[in-house]
Amino acid sequence: MGLPPSPAPGPAGLLDRCAAERVTGALRGPHGCVYLRDGAVTWVEGAAAPGIEVRLSAAGKVPPQGWRYAVETAGPARQGGRFLVSEGWLTQGELEICHLAALLDAAFFALPLPPETTSFTPGTGHWLGVVRPISAGDLQRATARRRALLDRLRPWAAVDTRPVVPAGPGAPAGTTPRQRRLLAHADGRRTPCELARALGQSAFLTLLDVRRLAAAGLVRMPPGALPRRRPGAAPAGHPPPGAGGCRAPTWQPPVPELLDTRDPDVALLVRLRTALEENL
């Protein structure tokens, strides 16, 4: 599937209006669903992003039967997250870290919400419950920053929806652990989002890595999709003379400006969340 379009500047969008009116319910758009409580975002489901259950199952934290049991036990109060913690499958910190990482990943694909193709169901909540609400404005700013990171590699966007085909065997020095893992599992049949789901990792980070690997010449571009080269510039996927290697630039996951990092507990949560994004 393609990426949702970047929101155009203009009047407040549907999510902003729901936040201002402090609504509670679910906004279902063409690329995902946003759950709100009193105008704050409590959960996001994105069609292309692996959910929290996929991430934690892949990490060996919660077995698939544990998720099914949690969904069945959540009940009308929707306390699935609290149940997972009480059963000892997760600590509260692990739940909050994974919740934030999965929510941000899904929001990248679910937003923006076009009013003409979005429906609202009042009073609906997600079975996981309210873990750590996020303001609509902070969520949209975090998503915009991620979109800007991906847009810097727009010439290689043709790899987003195509099977990932490594250009050669193995991974050269200079690639990150996550990129090496991605190349090791790229079988020429699965797209970036399918690989993200199979590996239980961020779909956004997978897209970013695949574009970077394509720019470094380590992933094949579809025929005829190579970006045009300016006169005198290095060929696509190769460093300029004297660059000393083809390492793609390293990147740290953006931290949304939605938590006060002066609070020691919050600072620890942010550091742990960053580590989770880098290693899952």
ROZAVEX-564551 format. One record per residue: residue in one letter; x, y, z of N, C-alpha, C, O in turn. Coordinates in steps of 0.001 Angstrom, whole numbers, padded with zeros to 6 digits, always signed. Atoms other than C-alpha are relative to their C-alpha. Layout:
REM residues N
AXYZXYZXYZXYZ;...
This chain:
REM residues 280
M+000840-001187+000000+000000+000000+000000+000870+001230+000000+001973+001210+000546;G-000764-001229+000002+001145+003560-000622-000162+000753+001305-001015+000428+002131;L+000073-000801-001205+001744+006125+002057-001127+001003-000111-001399+001487-001210;P+001031-001031+000050-001086+008495+002999+000636+001337-000334+001798+001563+000005;P-000580-001276+000390-000600+011999+001619+000295+000873+001205-000348+000758+002248;S-000297-000955-001059+000978+014705+003722-001153+000989+000110-001691+001415-000912;P+001107-000932-000150-001678+017004+005212+000359+001372-000546+001455+001884-000319;A-000233-001333+000547-002019+020283+003405-000280+001050+001066-001151+000857+001915;P+000278-001045-000974-001828+023511+005407-001388+000568-000200-001876+000662-001327;G+001345-000540+000097-005183+024989+006188-000700-000045+001331-000036-000072+002367;P+000761+000029-001250-007982+024907+008782+000282-001266+000792+000848-002227+000271;A-000202+001149-000871-007893+022503+011693-000659-001234-000600-001765-001160-001135;G+000502+001231+000562-008371+018915+010624-000999-000672+000921-001340-000154+001984;L+001018+000734-000740-010852+016343+011853+000493-000390+001389-000249-000282+002364;L-000544+000399-001296-008567+015103+014632+000113+001192+000944-000143+001066+002142;D-000075-001218-000824-007999+018657+015868-001369+000392+000543-001490+000790+001702;R+001342-000368-000442-011728+019307+016028-000498-000948+001080-001126-000522+002050;C+000413+000968-001023-012358+016109+017958+000729+000262+001316+000150+000109+002392;A-000756-000311-001208-009615+017074+020396-000578+001228+000688-000722+001257+001910;A+000549-001224-000575-011073+020543+020863-001356-000248+000661-001683+000383+001666;E+001319+000312-000563-014527+019075+021529+000052-001092+001068-000979-001458+001633;R-000235+000995-001041-013042+016466+023916-000908-001224-000184-001566-001672+000755;V+000866+001128+000301-014837+013597+022227+000640-001309+000469+001853-001390+000661;T-000442+001350-000325-014586+009930+023198-000598-000942-001030-001809-000950-001250;G+000480+000917+001028-014805+007275+020509+001107-000377-000961+002289-000197-000671;A-000966+000483+000984-013131+005888+017407-000226+000680-001343-001352+000738-001838;L+000013-000568+001337-012288+007653+014138+000614-001020-000954+001800-001332-000856;R-000476+001027+000926-012012+005086+011333+000165+000614-001384-000805+001010-002030;G-000314-000543+001311-010264+006311+008198+000443-001082-000958+000424-002262-000607;P-000370+000998+001009-009050+004608+005018+001282-000762+000328+001501-001848-000208;H-001284+000652-000284-005636+003739+006497+000152-000417+001456+001218-000890+001850;G-000117+000402-001395-006408+003083+010154-001077+000602+000870-002020+001224+000381;C+001005-000433-000966-008334+003924+013294+000687+000689+001168+001713+000223+001663;V-000526-000769-001135-007698+006498+016032-001041-000026+001112-002197+000343+000907;Y+000884+000042-001166-009197+005988+019488+000291+001206+000890+001446+001543+001152;L-000135-001181-000837-009858+009021+021676-000798-000145+001287-001816-000835+001344;R+000737-000098-001256-010894+009647+025247+000139+001426+000494+001242+001898+000772;D+000009-001415-000395-011893+013167+026242+000926+000821-000883+001580+001749-000407;G-000784-000770+000964-010125+014421+023106+001448-000403-000125+002124+000041-001053;A-001386+000462+000073-006785+012722+023818+000059-001349-000720-000864-002156-000614;V-000166+001251+000738-005479+009885+021633+000498-001073+000954+001510-000891+001631;T-000397+001099-000884-005302+006590+023522+000595-001171-000770+001350-001961-000203;W-000527+001105+000788-004510+004190+020680-000206+000295-001471-001141+001005-001843;V+000131-000140+001450-003972+004078+016914+000287-001355-000633+001251-002032-000276;E-000241+001190+000814-004292+001154+014526+000268+000450-001428-000527+001188-002009;G-000333-000308+001383-002576+001470+011147+000029-001269-000823+000566-002287-000386;A+000115+001210+000814-003238-000956+008318+001362-000586-000348+001485-001802-000491;A-001316+000480+000426+000466-001187+007404+000947-000263+001152+002016-000836+000938;A-000925+000081-001132+001985-001132+010909-000301-001207+000884-001466-001454+001195;P+000241+001114-000932+002456-004207+013135-000537+000522+001325-000034+001519+001843;G+000560-000418-001279+000355-003917+016290+000913-000373+001154+001921-001057+000976;I-000818+000273-001177+001716-004102+019803+000091-001498+000274+001109-001974+000776;E-000042+001437-000243+000787-007786+019994+001016-000689-000896+001657-001652-000473;V-000990+000575+000913+002953-008569+016942+001408+000298+000501+002276-000575+000482;R-001320-000397-000496+005904-006649+018383+000412-000824+001207+001521-001355+001256;L-000359+000678-001237+005775-008258+021806+000045-001514-000167+000823-002187+000510;S-000083+001435+000282+005096-011740+020481+001325-000331-000674+001959-001334-000347;A-001275+000219+000676+008118-011436+018178+001170+000123+000966+002187-000552+000805;A-001060-000180-000992+010205-010267+021142-000030-001079+001075+000829-001096+001957;G+000095+001080-000968+009094-013331+023121-000555+000422+001347-000385-000292+002335;K+000531-000492-001266+007345-011265+025791-001363-000598+000329-001614-000982+001471;V+001359+000507-000224+003753-012450+025359-000322-001013-001090-000263-000666-002270;P+000350+000992+001020+002742-015695+023596-001339+000343-000652-002159+001030-000043;P+001267-000302+000686-000096-015519+021029-001227-000363+000826-002214+000373+000820;Q+001165+000366-000808-002440-017384+023379-000218+000983+001142-001343+001153+001612;G+000134-001015-001046-001710-014731+026018-000773+001208-000489-001560+001794+000255;W+000744-001129+000558-003001-012018+023703-001475-000337-000136-002343+000478+000176;R+001404+000394+000144-006154-013962+022953-000705-000008+001354-001854+000417+001474;Y+000576+000037-001338-006739-014489+026641-000230+001411+000522-001248+001687+001156;A+000138-001381-000463-006157-010803+027356-001177+000697-000676-001910+001446-000032;V+001119-000610+000724-008634-009741+024653-001324-000501+000561-002265+000272+000740;E+001234+000571-000534-011257-012112+026024-000289+000478+001418-001447+000588+001821;T+000168-000367-001404-010653-010984+029598-000159+001495+000199-000569+001937+001273;A+000033-001453-000152-010519-007236+028908-001377+000482+000443-001483+001372+001286;G+001360-000347-000415-014315-006995+029197-000435+001393-000416+000306+002099-001100;P+000520-001319+000368-016474-003880+028825+000868+001145+000512+000876+002223-000082;A-000850-001061-000551-014024-001894+030986+001261+000202-000827+001967+001196-000651;R-001162-000091+000889-011310-002540+028364+001281+000240+000804+001916+001290+000697;Q-001191-000074-000845-008489-003200+030797+001010-001069-000412+001652-001674+000447;G-000907+001023+000481-006426-005532+028605+001445+000239+000397+002150-000696+000776;G-001370-000325-000377-003166-003721+029294+000267-000271+001467+001300-000836+001827;R-000148+000236-001437-003679-003827+033032+000028-001502+000296+000753-001949+001184;F+000016+001444-000201-004455-007544+032785+001367-000608-000337+001856-001465+000399;L-001305+000522+000388-001162-008240+030957+001051+000273+001069+001920-000560+001325;V-000948-000340-001063+000748-006449+033711-000273-000837+001249+000656-001342+001880;S+000342+000741-001216-001143-008172+036528+000369-001478-000114+000660-002129+000890;E-000355+001404+000207-000430-011586+034970+001510-000212-000036+001977-001350-000057;G-001453+000112-000016+003302-010811+034943+000649-000158-001352+001858-000379-001424;W-000593+000086+001332+003779-010951+031174+000804+001256-000333+001796+001190-001059;L-000659-001281+000250+004811-007272+031123+000092+000789+001287-000738+000631+002182;T-000007-001009-001051+005924-004620+033553-000765+001219-000523-000997+001341-001726;Q+000700-001207+000432+004079-001316+033483+000878+000821-000942+000396+001379-001928;G-000917-000749+000869+007178+000321+031992+000087-000597-001385+000076+000138-002373;E-000053+000650+001311+007405-002246+029199-001279+000252-000785-001238+000482-001994;L+001270-000263+000677+003728-001773+028423-000026+001415-000562-000423+001619-001709;E+000040-001389+000451+004081+002008+028207+000969+000240-001149+000639+000956-002094;I-000983-000172+001071+007223+001830+026055-000535-000573-001311-000508+000094-002345;C+000488+000655+001208+005716-000633+023588-001265+000666-000529-001463+000759-001740;H+001220-000714+000394+002379+001208+023573+000359+001250-000788-000213+001498-001849;L-000377-001240+000679+004060+004490+022614+000638-000289-001345+000315+000366-002336;A-000670+000318+001257+006280+002901+019959-000997-000474-001055-000934-000042-002206;A+000975+000523+000956+003388+001018+018332-000996+001074-000423-001404+001123-001583;L+000948-001072+000310+001055+004019+018533+000594+000968-001024-000073+001334-001991;L-000646-000922+000928+003556+006328+016792+000165-000634-001379-000014+000028-002401;D-000181+000689+001273+004243+003726+014120-001308-000059-000775-001339+000227-001972;A+001298+000092+000674+000557+003204+013353-000491+001372-000457-001084+001494-001528;A+000470-001342+000356-000159+006947+013347+000637+000497-001285+000008+001241-002037;F-000665-000428+001231+002370+007475+010570-000793-000418-001238-000826+000304-002234;F+000757+000505+001146+000183+005381+008257-001479+000397+000052-002126+000526-000988;A+001433-000288-000135-003260+006257+009651-000335+001467-000248-001450+001783-000662;L+000260-001428+000148-002904+010051+009501+000511+000492-001348+001475-000058-001880;P+001159-000721-000527-004195+012312+008110-001308-000754-000229-001366-001722-000988;L+001326+000601+000116-007880+011430+008444-000868+000882-000908-001300+001952-000477;P+000836-000810+000891-009850+012706+005409-001446+000011+000493-002022-001061+000678;P+001374-000053-000524-013273+013920+006642-001008-000752-000865-001961-001335-000346;E+000997+000605+000887-015070+012574+003573+000013-001526+000044-000963-002156-000362;T-000070+001461-000045-013897+008976+004148+000264-000518+001409+000719-001649+001577;T-000217+000396-001390-013694+008872+007953-001330-000032+000737-002132+000896+000630;S+001218+000120-000802-016470+007646+010241+000346+000067+001479+001472-000226+001880;F-000219-000126-001442-016883+008225+013965-001016-000856+000751-002220-000780+000506;T+000861+000811-000854-018246+005739+016493+000164+000482+001429+001201+000225+002041;P-000161-000559-001350-018913+007473+019827+000074-001076+001075-000571-002120+000977;G-000079+000868-001161-017968+005801+023080+000830-001258-000163+000981-002023+000790;T-000767+001217+000235-015822+003094+021479+001428+000148+000505+002063+001185+000312;G-001379+000016-000454-012509+002162+023096+000695-001261-000462+000051-002200-000929;H-000782+001167+000389-009710-000286+022379+000118-000945+001186+000127-000501+002334;W-000032+000981-001080-009469-003513+024377+001213+000168+000917+001176-000236+002079;L-001203-000164-000815-005971-002581+025582-000229+000962+001151+000430+000867+002186;G+000270-000981-001035-007414+000301+027588+000853+001242-000175+001605+001365-001141;V-000766-001246+000033-005921+003702+028322+001329-000246+000716+001356-000495+001922;V-001330+000216-000575-002174+003311+028870+000670+001332+000299+000998+001612+001452;R-000549-001343-000174-000746+006811+028325-000550+000875-001115-000032+000837-002231;P+000593-000833+001057-002918+009300+026421+001001+001006-000562+001917+001452+000129;I-000854-000954+000710-001260+011602+023890-000893+001054-000635-001950+000734-001179;S+000814-001053+000600-002546+014955+022725+000041-000120-001518+001037-000561-002091;A+000084+000086+001455-003676+015146+019114+001073+000853-000663+001661+000448-001665;G-001012-000880+000580-001336+018059+018429+001391-000601+000066+002130-000554-000918;D-001312+000614-000139+001740+016277+019781+000155-001197-000932+001222-001405-001510;L-000061+001158+000879+000896+013142+017827+000199+000425-001447+000996-000178-002165;Q-000128-000462+001382+000515+015051+014568+001368+000617-000265+001906+000473-001363;R-001344-000554+000181+003798+016912+015116+001048-001106-000091+001972-001026-000900;A-000938+001124+000059+005637+013644+015802-000095-000706-001351+000921-001105-001919;T+000193+000644+001301+004133+012142+012639+000593+000845-001119+001180+000310-002059;A-000558-000896+001019+005133+015196+010599+001527-000069-000016+002141-000022-001082;R-001459+000111-000045+008730+014904+011804+000460-001298-000656+001462-001313-001371;R-000357+001269+000633+008824+011259+010755-000170+000077-001514+000655-000444-002265;R+000227-000121+001441+007359+012105+007360+001114+000822-000646+001530+000538-001769;A-001085-000819+000538+010040+014771+006893+001281-000829-000140+002026-000658-001105;L-001173+000871+000101+012753+012177+007608-000084-000894-001225+000906-001074-001934;L+000163+000885+001149+011345+009842+004984+000063+000788-001307+000580+000300-002311;D+000013-000819+001214+010862+012678+002487+001403+000365-000470+001605+000645-001651;R-001375-000290+000409+014609+013332+002518+000543-001066-000939+001504-000829-001671;L-000419+001100+000870+014950+009988+000734-001063-000294-001053-001202-001432-001501;R+001094+000180+000957+012057+010524-001663+000448-000601-001330-000324-001367-001906;P-000372+000615+001287+014078+009600-004816-000011-001520+000014-000057-002150-001042;W-000012+001463-000084+014121+006024-003533-001344-000555+000479-001409-001676+000985;A+001324+000406-000479+010388+005842-002734-000560-001199-000762-001500-001841-000295;A+000514+001124+000795+009881+003211-005455+000160-001333+000716-000510-002304+000362;V-000191+001269-000709+011116+000542-003018-001042-000205+001100-001094-001281+001695;D+000937+000082-001125+008314+001251-000512-000976-001167-000114-001288-001815+000885;T+001065+000989+000180+005798-001169-001997+000447-001199-000839-000378-002025-001230;R-000529+001113+000787+008055-003574-003895+000715-001000+000913+001180-000626+001989;P-000794+000954-000779+009656-006795-002620+001437+000490+000165+002024+001046-000764;V-001359-000453-000289+013006-006061-000990+000981-001036-000531+000976-002193-000110;V-000969+000892+000640+015811-007545-003107+001400+000510+000310+001787+001561-000201;P-001381-000440-000269+019370-007306-001702+000813+000024-001290+000613-000806-002177;A-000825-000121+001204+021920-006207-004288+001126-001018-000020+001720-001260-001071;G-001079+000977-000052+024430-008804-003110-000101-000810+001267-000955-000530+002108;P+000047+000830-001211+025123-011432-000472+000565+000737+001207+001513+001514+001089;G-000511-000570-001244+025605-010377+003141-000228+001496+000099-000856+002107-000765;A+000118-001438-000252+025779-006871+004561+001388+000542+000280+002094+000018+001141;P-001350-000532-000187+028920-004748+004310+000155+000732+001319-000827+001052+001989;A-000278-000787-001201+030597-002971+007191-000621+001383-000150-000672+001940-001246;G+000611-001322+000029+028894+000274+008125-001506-000038+000096-002131+000972+000421;T+001446+000112-000183+025336-001043+008125-000307-000196+001480+000514-000723+002230;T+000400+000121-001395+023437-000929+011410-000498-001418+000283-000813-002155-000652;P+000539+001335-000307+022325-004076+013280-001396-000220-000569-001706-001305-001061;R+001352+000167+000525+018734-003433+012254+000021-000171-001521-000762-000947-002069;Q-000102+000151+001446+019763-003024+008595+000541-001368-000382+000101-001954-001371;R-000526+001336+000287+021784-006245+008702-001074-001062+000191-001170-002011-000587;R+001100+000940-000230+018812-008079+010155-001009+000060-001143-001532-000966-001578;L+000944-000177+001101+016596-006644+007437+000525-000664-001267-000221-001367-001948;L-000582+000609+001196+018965-007707+004652+000024-001520+000117-000165-002228-000873;A-000051+001451-000197+019275-011176+006183-001354-000656-000246-001416-001820-000643;H+001344+000575+000154+015490-011668+006014-000670+000408-001317-001763-000066-001627;A+000575-000404+001284+014890-009986+002643+000128-001155-000981+001236-001547-001345;D+000008+001184+000860+013884-012865+000379-000433+000292-001425-000616-000627-002223;G+000416-000348+001353+012870-010946-002724-001477-000174-000250-001949+000042-001366;R+001451+000189+000148+009191-011705-002076-000807+000959+000875-001924+001333+000516;R+000749-000826-000949+008191-009523+000890+000356+001474-000124+001519+001836-000302;T-000181-001446+000036+007708-005763+000827+000526+000484+001353+000560-000296+002305;P-000464-000504-001296+009110-003501+003586-001016-000185+001123-000648-000603+002220;C+001001+000135-001064+005826-003519+005517-000249-001463+000358-000525-001777+001515;E+000147+001425-000296+005526-007302+005188+001184-000513+000810+001016-001363+001685;L-001170+000369-000792+009081-007672+006504-000118+000537+001429+000250-000145+002385;A+000181-000572-001334+008270-005345+009406-000934-000859+000837-000681-001093+002019;R+000946+000849-000732+005329-007514+010373+000633-001352+000340+000436-001867+001441;A-000628+001293-000249+007343-010732+010032+001052+000095+001106+001236-000846+001879;L-001056-000187-000995+010137-009313+012203-000511+000633+001289+000217+000706+002279;G+000549-000636-001185+007812-007580+014667+000671+001309+000327+000943+001597+001492;Q-000683-001270-000225+009436-004202+014205-000754+001136-000695-001708+000905-001439;S+000655-001188+000519+008475-000652+013249-000060-000012-001526+000958-000214-002189;A+000143-000085+001453+007077-000364+009715+000632+001279-000520+001226+001283-001598;F-000623-001253+000437+008210+003262+009518+001513-000148-000076+002120+000223-001080;L-001452+000157-000001+011798+002412+010508+000452-000954-001096+001537-000787-001653;T-000338+000920+001075+011771-000457+008024-000019+000713-001344+000876+000518-002166;L+000034-000796+001229+010699+001877+005226+001218+000902-000103+001832+001018-001164;L-001140-000910-000012+013401+004326+006247+001290-000759-000306+002115-000294-001092;D-001202+000798+000234+016064+001610+006324+000077-000488-001436+001152-000466-002036;V-000023+000502+001374+015045+000179+002949+000353+001114-000967+001112+000897-001911;R-000377-001125+000869+015234+003611+001336+001489+000318+000147+002161+000589-000848;R-001417-000278-000212+018656+004176+002907+000875-001077-000636+001913-000770-001222;L-000758+001076+000627+019875+000776+001758-000040+000114-001518+000950-000171-002193;A+000094-000213+001450+018596+001521-001747+000918+001148-000431+001582+001065-001465;A-000870-001129+000319+020415+004861-001702+001468-000392+000050+002286+000170-000678;A-001379+000472-000123+023604+003025-000663+000336-001095-000999+001460-001597-001009;G-000241+001022+000996+023222+000529-003499-000064-001411+000535+000393-002344-000127;L+000054+001325-000625+022537-002388-001130-001340-000699-000209-001470-001887+000085;V+001298+000564+000364+018903-002924-002210-000297+000440-001428-000116+001604-001786;R+000253-000315+001409+017900-003110-005847-001233+000865-000166-002261+000647+000475;M+001147-000825+000370+015646-000439-007254-000757-000681-001134-000153-001392-001937;P+000757+000549+001135+012801-001459-009603+000546+000559-001309+001059+001678-001335;P-000500-000482+001293+013745-001180-013291-000606+001345-000372-001815+001548-000266;G+000459-001311+000437+013529+002382-014534-000345+000954+001112-000824+002057+000848;A+000392-000854-001123+013023+003795-011044+001166+000736+000624+000967+001489+001578;L-001143-000676-000596+016547+005016-010330-000131+001509-000186-000500+001962-001270;P+000086-001461+000138+016627+008774-009615+001033+000518-000989+002111-000056-001138;R-000922-000592+000956+018244+010963-012225+001223+000545+000726+001124+001075+001832;R-001239-000467-000603+021856+011832-011538+000385+001339-000597+000380+001516-001815;R-000457-001301+000462+023033+015415-011722+001382-000136-000634+002160-000997-000223;P-001322+000076+000611+026058+016033-013959+001100+000159+001052+001088+001102+001844;G-001111-000086-000944+029215+015342-011971-000272-000630+001340+000638-000739+002162;A+000337+000605-001296+027335+013672-009077+000350-001480-000020+000461-002093-001082;A-000293+001426-000101+028153+010194-007791-001227-000796-000413-002346-000323-000217;P+001156+000825+000369+025937+007380-009138-000885-000266+001210-000414-000295+002347;A+000926+000266-001101+022835+006655-007089+000439-001231+000758+000775-002258+000168;G-000377+001122-000837+023642+004419-004173+001477-000068+000299+001919-000991+000984;H-001430+000017-000254+027352+005308-004123+000416+001315+000641-000150+002360+000320;P-000416-001218-000674+029159+007811-001911+000809+000879-000923+001384+000371-001886;P-000847-000868+000800+030886+010858-003386+001463-000357+000211+001790-000988+001216;P-001415+000330-000135+034659+010553-003952+000533+000471+001354+000243+001577+001812;G-000588-000382-001277+036570+010524-000698-000901-000229+001184-000523+000089+002312;A+000930+000178-001113+033536+009566+001376+000403-001160+000886-000006-001219+002046;G-000511+001082-000831+035263+006376+002561-001043-001037+000357-001162-001401+001527;G+000970+001057-000310+032499+003799+002274-001391+000386-000428-001631+001509-000871;C+001374-000251+000461+028805+003486+001523-000959-000055+001166-002119-000430+000991;R+000865+000091-001159+027434+003702+005030-001153+000989-000090-000952+002180-000329;A+001163-000883-000058+023925+005068+005192+000046+000786+001294+000514+000270+002309;P-000076-000805-001216+023567+007912+007691-000772-000637+001138-001884-001130+000948;T+000691+000542-001160+022696+006747+011168-001110+000947+000419-001095+002134+000094;W+001185-000784-000374+019452+007936+012678-000477-000422+001359-000474-001610+001682;Q+000601+000297-001289+017963+008173+016128-001492+000262-000079-001894+001298-000608;P+001447-000199+000064+014186+007735+016490-000404+001321+000628+000059+001638+001723;P+000408-001275-000573+012515+011121+017026-000815-000194+001268-001671-001075+001338;V+000760+000056-001244+011208+011688+020525-001079+001076-000055-000751+002261-000105;P+001067-000994+000086+007803+013385+020391+000011+000928+001201+000287+000506+002324;E+000009-000982-001076+007506+016549+022423-001326-000062+000747-002111+000886+000745;L+001269+000178-000681+004688+015165+024490+000200-000371+001452-000774-000504+002194;L-000312+000343-001371+006471+014276+027744+001045+000966+000539+001924+001408-000201;D-000965-000880-000635+008392+016448+030182+001218-000834+000391+001185-001551+001391;T-001170+000833-000242+011859+014876+030026+000829+000495+001176+001846-000114+001508;R-000685-000405-001229+012961+016862+033065-000379-000917+001156+000343-001001+002150;D+000423+000981-000991+011046+014290+035084+000876-001240-000166+000871-001830-001247;P-000903+001150+000144+013587+011472+035807-000697-001263-000483-000138-002012-001284;D+000712+001200+000433+010962+008766+035370-000352+000080-001480-000258-000911-002205;V+000345-000177+001404+009859+010211+032045+001252-000113-000875+001208-000714-001949;A-001249+000078+000757+013473+010596+030871+000430-001456-000178+000898-001844-001249;L-000338+001414+000095+014082+006931+031644-000915-000702-000999-000454-001525-001790;L+000957+000609+000924+010925+005936+029753+000372+000327-001443+000306-000542-002312;V-000369-000402+001354+012057+007921+026697+001251-000742-000451+001320-001197-001593;R-001223+000714+000373+015521+006336+026755-000291-001464-000304+000242-002026-001261;L+000336+001394+000227+014046+002867+027043-000792-000171-001286-000592-001137-002021;R+000783+000079+001238+011575+003553+024249+000923+000121-001222+000732-000581-002215;T-000942-000150+001091+014444+004719+022012+000790-001282-000217+001013-001701-001353;A-000722+001264+000094+016379+001552+022802-000873-001079-000614-000390-001893-001401;L+000910+000991+000568+013313-000537+021968-000126+000184-001498-000097-000799-002239;E+000126-000266+001423+012921+001158+018575+001258-000434-000753+001173-000911-001885;E-001250+000329+000664+016593+000560+017787+000230-001507-000099+000899-001970-001023;N-000364+001402-000094+016641-003116+018719-001086-000971-000404-000783-002123-000715;L+001055+000933+000417+013213-004589+017892-000168+000019-001511-001009-000701-002048;
